[in-house]
Amino acid sequence: MVKLNFNYKDIFRAGRLGFSAKKIWTGFVGLLLGLILFNLLAYAAFLVTPEWSLQEIWQTYRLAPFPFFDNESLSTVGWVLFGLGELLLLIIGLLTTTAICKITIEQLRGDEFFESREAMKFALHNWKGVLLSPLTLVIFILLLLTGGLLMGLLGKIPYFGSLFLGLFAIPFMGAGIFITYLATVFLVSFIMAPPVVATTKSDTFDTLFEVFSVVNDQPWRLVLWKGLLLSIAILGVLILGFFVDWGISITQSSLSLFFIASPGDITHIWHNGLTFLPRIPPIPLFERIGGLYASSLLAPEPYYAVNWAGTIGSLLFGITFYFVALFIFAYGLATLAAGDTLIYTILTKIKDDKNLLEVKEEEEEETFGEEVKPPPEETQKGEEKTEPVGETKG
């Protein structure tokens, strides 16, 4: 079991805990699956809009169709499909984060061999606590808003409405403040629900109770420590991006050592692979997250004409660049998940005086929903079965 200080100093462990092959691989798989589903639905959202064709979508967005960048409009069906894609991406992201949190807490408890496959099974088996906690808050907020709308309709009644609204002005304002509070807890639930479920195996109600407890008892620690964690994650991603940039530059230089200007030149194929990356507005702080991304944004040349082998090679290079980018962001996700696990573990120790690292696991291996059949009863050795013997006639 890892010894913690149970204060802000432990948050600095997040960068090292996140730099783990199992955690990065888990984040990579989750990001890849979420990106595939999101892009399929995003492309469908643009295709059902008459103004867009498949070629225009590809030339504009590549594999990141996000209409908010250029204030593009979609049809009603298109917005529904786009919203569904975002929802699936969010769900997969929450489950992936839960799996990484599970690997982290098992590592902190001393189990260095806990597999990512078991963590994914755990996240899928305990999805209710992760997904239904925010959904429950949304439903409650919508009910309060619906009640407010109904009260507003009563206010339209002549004379009675004015008196009614005046008499209940204080409760109405209190309800509005309470909705703001619930909205804050709703946002925090996306951060704290995965580590709560991963460390305590809690259901929806227990997860909500823990989220409310953290918000009420330790709000300033949560805000300050989360800000510290974000700074550590961003710094870690930038450092990893720098080394990836360095490695990619060395690779490009070595491959282009014997440069020969021809349609099948490695330089042309390399550049064509960069054109597969999405064209989005550059953010100055993140321009150096991988030299491949910055080069793609700044490359003014069009797609080079190459032969069939060069076309296939360009596509493979493009896919490789995407994998490298996902690897970098998977490390960022792993760092955030590991840090959130540390934050919740420390806050639980402070507010409840409970060390989650000392929780004893069940001796029997979990089957995640499979029913365990008891072993058949065996007869004891030396014990013989006897049949009743009838009375003998004298």
N, C-alpha and C positions, 0 to 999 in steps of 0.2 A: 504494500500500500504506500502511495506517495504521501509524504508529509507536507501539508500546506500550512502557510502562515495565517490563513483565514482573514486576509485583508487585501488591500489593493495591490500589494506586491505580487500576489499570485496571478494577477491578470497578465503580467509580462510573460508568463509561461505559454500564453496562447499561440504565439508565433512558432514556438518550438513544437508544441503539441499538434498544431495544424500541419506541420511539415512531416507528414507520415504517409507512407505509401498506401496504407489501407484507407485512410481518411480522404486523401486526394483521389484515389480510384473511385471511392464511393461517390464523392462529389462530381467527378468527371462523368460517371455513368448517369447520375441524376440529371446533370445539366444537358448531356447529349440527348437523353430521352425527352426531356422537356422541350429542348430546342426543336427537335424533329416534329413533335406534335404541334407546337406553337406555329412553326412555319407552314405546315400543311394547312392548318385552319386559317392562318393569315393570308396565304396565297388564295385560298378559297374565298375569303372575304373580299379580296380585290377583284377576283375573277367574276363574282356575281354583280360587280359594279360595272355598268356599261362603258365607262370612260377608260377602263384599263384592259390591256391585253397581256398575255403571258410574257411577251418579249419586253414590253414597257416595265412590267413589275421587276423582271430580272435586271434590266439595265439600270433601274433606279435604286433598288434596295438590295439586290443580291439575296442573301439568306437572312435578312433582317427587315421584313416588311413592317414598318411601324409608321402609321399615317400621321402621328402627332408631330413628327419632325418638320414636315412641310405643310401642315394644316390641310392635308388632303381630306376630301369628303368621301365617305362610303355610303352605300345604300343601307337601308334598315336591316336587311338580312345580312349584309356585310358586317355591320357593327355587332350584330348578335354572334356571328361566327368569330369575329376578332375577340370579343369579350370571352367567348368560350375557350379560345386558345390561351388567353391570359389566365383564365381560371385554372386550366389544366397545368399550366406552367407553375402557378402558385402552389397548387396541391402537390405536385411532384417535388417542388423545392422544399416544402415543409416536411414531407416524408423523408427526403434525402438528408435534410438537416437533423431530423430525429435519429436517423441511422448513424450519422457522424457523432452526435451527442452520446449515443449508446456506446460506440467504440471508445469514446473519450472517458466516460465514467468507469467503464470496465478496466481501462488502462490505469486510471487513477487508483482503482481498487486493487491493482496488482496483477490483473490478467492481461498480459501482453499478447496473448495468442487468440484473443477474441476475433473471430472472422468477420469480414465485411458482409458476407452472405448471411450470417446469423443476425447481424445488425439490420439488414434490409428486411429479413423475415419479421424481426421484432417490430420495425416501423409499420409494416403492413398489418400486423396483427393488432397493434395498438393505435390504429388510425383514428379511432373515434375521439380519443382524448386530444389529439393534435388538431383535427379538422373541425370537430363539432363544438369546440370551445369558442372559437371566434364566431361560428355560425349562430350559436345560442345568444351571444351578445348582440349580433345583428338583428335577430328576430325580436329581442326585447326592446331594442332601440326603435325598431319600426313600429312595434305596438304602442310605445309611448308617443311617437310622432303621429300615429293614426288617431290616438285619443285626443291629442292637441288639435288636430284638424276638425274632429267632431265637436270639440268645445268651441272652436272658432265659428262653426256653423250655427251654434246656439246663440252666439253673439249677434247674429243678424236679426234675431227676433226683436221687434220694436219694444222699447222701454225695458222689457225683461232682459234682453241681451246685454244692454249697457250695465244694468245692475249686477247681472250674473258675472260678467267679466271683472267688474270692479271689486266684488266681494271675494273672488277667487284669484285675484292678481298675484298674491304672494305664493300660493301653491303652484300656479302656472310658471312663475319665474323659478321656483325651486325645482320643478320638473325639467325646465330647460337646463339648469345647471347640472342636474343629475344626468341628463343625456350627454352633456359635455364630458362628465366624469366617465360614463360608460364608453364613450368614444375613445377616450385616452386608454382605458383598460383594454379595449378592443385592439388598438395598435400594439400595446405591450404584449398581448397574447400571442401575436405572431413571433415575437422574440423569445418569450419565456415558455410557451407551451411545449416546444420540442425538448428542451432540457428537463422540464418538469416530468414529462412522460418517460423520457429515457432514464431518469434517475429513480423514479418512484413507481413506475408502471401504473400511474393513476388513470382513472376514467375521466369522463367529461366533467362531472361535478367536482371531483377532487382537483382536477387541473385548474378549473375556474377559481376554486377556493385559494389555491396557491398563488395564482396570478394576482388576485385581489389582495392577498396578504402581502406580497412583495411591493405592490404599488402603494398600499396604505402604510406599511411599516418602514420601508426602506426606499422612499422615492428618490432622495438626493444621491444616495449611493448608486442606485440603479442608473440614473441619468449620467452621473460623472464617470462611473466605471464603463458604461456602454460607450461614452465618448472616447475614453481611453482605448477601449478595444477596437473601435473603428479606426483610430489613428494607427494602432499597431498593425491591423489588417492591411490598411492602405500602404503603409511603409513596407510591409512584407511583400505585397504584390509588386510594388515598384522595384524593390531589390531583386526579386525573382525575375521580373521583366527585364531588368538590366542585364542579368546573366544570360537570359534567353536571347536577348538582342546580341550580346557578344558571341554566343555560340552560333547563332544564325549567320552573323557576319563572317565568321570563320568558315562556316560551311559554304556560303556563297562564294567566298574568295577561292577556296580550294576547288570547287566545282568549275569555276570560271578561269582557272589557271591557264588552260590551253584554249583561249578564246578564238573561235573561228566564226566570222559573221556568215550565217546561213540560216535558212528557215527552221532548221532543227537545232539551233544553238541553245545551249543550256540557259544562256541569259534570257533569251526570248521565252523559253518555257517557264523559267523562274518568274519573270514578270507576268506572264499570263496567269500563273497560279495566284499571284497577288491580286489580280483583278477579280477573283472570286470572293474576296473579302468585302463586307458591306461598306458602302459609302455613307457614312453618317457624319454630322458636324463634329470636328475635332474638339476635344476638351483639353486645354493646355496642361492640366495637371497629369493627365493620363496619356499624353502623346508618346511617352517613352515606355509604355507597357508593351514591350516587344517591338523590336525594330520593324518586323514584318508589317505590323498594323500602321505605323507611322509612314512607312514606305508606300503602302497601298493608298493612304489618304493623299500623299503628295505626288504620286506617280501620274504625270499628265498624259503619258503615251497611251494609245488605244491598244486593243488586243492584237498581238502579232499573228500574222498568217503563218501557220505551221502545217506540217504534214499530219497524217492520221496518228502516227506514233507520238508526235509532239502534242497533239490535242489531248490524247489520253494521258500523257505525262503531265500536261498543264493541269488537268483535272485532279490527278493524284497529288500534285503539289498543293493545289487549292485545298483539298481535303486535309492534307497534313498541316497546313497553316491553321485551319480551323481547330484541329486537335491540339496544336500547341497553345492557341488562345484559350481553349477550354481548360487545358492543364493549368494555366496561370490563374484563371478565375476559380477553378476548383480548389486551388490552394487558399485563395481568399475566403471561399465559403467554408473550408475546413477550419481556418483560423477563427472565423466568427462563431462557428458552432462549438468549437473547443472552448473559446472564451466565454460564450453564454453558459456552457456547462459549469465552468469555474465560477462564474458570477452567481448562478443559482445555488451552487454548493456552499459558497461562502456566506451568502445572504441567509440561507437556511440555518447555518451554524450560528450566525449572529442573532437572528430573530427568534429561533426556536431552540437553540442550544442542542441541535441534532446534527451529528456527523454522518452525512450520507455515504461517506467512504467506508464506514464500519457496518453498513447494512449487510447482513448475511444473506447470500443467495441460497436458493433452494438447492438441496443436494441432488435431486433428480433433474435430469435434463429436460428442458421445456420442449414440448412438441408443437406449440403454437396452434392450438385448436384441435390437434389429433387426440382422440380418446385413447387413454392408456389402459390396456386390458390387464387385469391381475394375473399372475402366473397360476397355472392349474395346481390344485392341491395334490400333494404327494402323500402317499401312505408311508408311515414310519417303518423303518427297517425292523424286521423281526416280528412285525405285527401281522398276524394272519387273519383273514376273514373267515368267520365261522358261520355256518348255517344252522338254524335251529333244528335240533334233533328231536324227533318224535318220541313219545314214551314207548318203552319196550313192554311187550306183554309178558308177564311172569308166568 
